[in-house]
């Protein structure tokens, strides 16, 4: 993090207003969009906090387009986000993990709406019952009015992201986002109902401490991936590498810890999921955008996540994300350039 911290303590709204000054031509649409996400996050945070009391823990008995069991809070969080975004007047389209097709704003708002959003409204929702942190992930793209009235998957290339972020609902609630001007973290203060800047210009520490991977799948991985994970967990005094395994099973929580302490998160492809498990548009791409602006990177193991052109809304991908050296090591093992 930056040694100079003159802005610590300001609200997220003040911070967005300060960043907007760098764009004299701005009309406030992006600030409005972020305000809608912030309000939605506060509402979701309250629902998550009171889930047990409100009897909103558990599944609906249905499955989403991914074939995953839908949790009650998945539906609630998705509805909250969609209502805030699609009626804001600045969002033309939302792609959500919970909807098979893209969701469009009312026709009367489509012509002027500048932005498209891809989101996982409640990542890790199956962990709520055991009180493990969960989160909301979002990516924001700017629509080209000269192109399609209803944008398709090709809009959502990671390199075209204008902003990305996540909200972590844990012991404290944190909003972390990036607009290309650094990665900043805001902690929710329930006494005043505001997100307060507590982490300015976040960067991955130079020396990684953690590797995060579900080693239960070890027997299903290719030999190159098995070797990579063995490399991560094997201390190397000469290289100064001595990492410890830390895996929550909630992508937002694992990514956030590694951003603070340094490390790499890996969700490789395996025999059962040859295309990978995580979703490109609303999990891998937004977090890779944040990682890159924090001095890290995200990769499929073969290609930078931000360079992948989506072919479908719910496209899956393997993911290696965190400190650059450890992510590039994954690419080298997978390409056969390194072996144990």
Beta strands, then each sheet from edge to edge (+ up, - down):
strand 1: 59-63
strand 2: 69-71
strand 3: 91-96
strand 4: 103-104
strand 5: 115-123
strand 6: 134-142
strand 7: 161-169
strand 8: 173-178
strand 9: 183-189
strand 10: 194-199
strand 11: 210-212
strand 12: 244-245
strand 13: 263-267
strand 14: 278-279
strand 15: 296-299
strand 16: 316-317
strand 17: 319-323
sheet 1: 1+ 2-
sheet 2: 4+ 3- 5- 6+ 7- 8+ 9- 10+
sheet 3: 12+ 11+ 13+ 17- 15+
sheet 4: 14+ 16-
end
